[in-house]
Amino acid sequence: MDCMPPLPPPAVHARTSRWQPGSEAAIAVGNFDGVHVGHATIARRLRAAADRRGVPALALTFDPHPAAIVRPAAAPVPLTTPARRAALLLDLGLDAVLVQPADRGLLALDAEAFYAQILRGGLRAVALVEGADFRFGAGRSGDVGRLARWAAADGVELEVVPPVVVGGTAVSSSRIRGLVTAGEIAAANVLLTAPLRLSGMVVSGARRGAGLGFPTANLAELATLVPGPGVYAARAGVAGGPAWPAAVHVGPNASFGETALSVEAHLIGFTGDLYGLRLDVDFLERVRDTRRFDSIEALKTQMRADVAAAARIAEAGGAAPAGNDHAT
């Protein structure tokens, strides 16, 4: 068994003091990217296991995604920031979320060492809840079969949760990324526990929107997956403030001869200044594809229609998360 290298401490996210370092815990390990309805099932089972054992429910996740270290060219663009991921997991009833910095030392641990030194030795797991496809340890050599043998020997409760199936297909972060890239936001949101969020810093733009009667917040410093080109209905606001209905354009401004991708949000009814602030945009539904307009008047007419459609969709609240096709 490998000796555990010194690891950087995890970032701890918690809303109660129920979990403390050194306390026993019921634990789920995973990337939990997007925090979808499959992850929600794991969280519910974890909460139940924790309550049976009288211990806190703890999720262990990683930043960056381990693939960003071992095969960076093929690493997925994340659906959620680490802070957003932790907040959504806490919303599901967990006591704490540990975001462990992923480095080569951690990824070099073989599966048995990860179990013995991280889960049992470091985090004192007395119960584990994992998805059926859970893999861990160097080279993803550990699976739920090996985990079950080690857990049984230590008297650790293990529950393996089958996939959640929606529309005849298992829910996964990769499936959701495909939907987001295709602009199918309503379909993606059905699989998520909360609307897809894109956070960015508001920077100065060409100010064309204001001249057209629809001022926009231009977003930069985007750390998560951007939806495919289109005009979207959304709700947007600064963290801690109110959320406004919004019409969001993603893609190049073809009507002005531009080719670079931009993300511009018009907050319907908002009149303040957002420059230099970080804006959270919760995407609800695609209104239409992007297109080039031959005249400013045609563009303005379409923008009025887009804003009206976005307002209606935002008022309705967007799609609700899906149930499971199969009882679990």
Secondary structure, DSSP 8 states (H G I E B T S, - for coil): ----------EEEESSSS--TTS-EEEEES--TT-BHHHHHHHHHHHHHHHHHTS-EEEEEEES-THHHH-GGG----SS-HHHHHHHHHHTT-SEEEEEE--HHHHTS-HHHIIIIIIIIIT-EEEEEEETT--BSGGG-B-HHHHHHHHHHHT-EEEEE---EETTEE--HHHHHHHHHTT-HHHHHHHBSS--EEEEEEE----HHHHTT---EEEE---S----SEEEEEEEEETTS--EEEEEEEE--GGGT--S-EEEEEETT--S--TTSEEEEEEEEEEE-----SSHHHHHHHHHHHHHHHHHHHHHT-------SS--
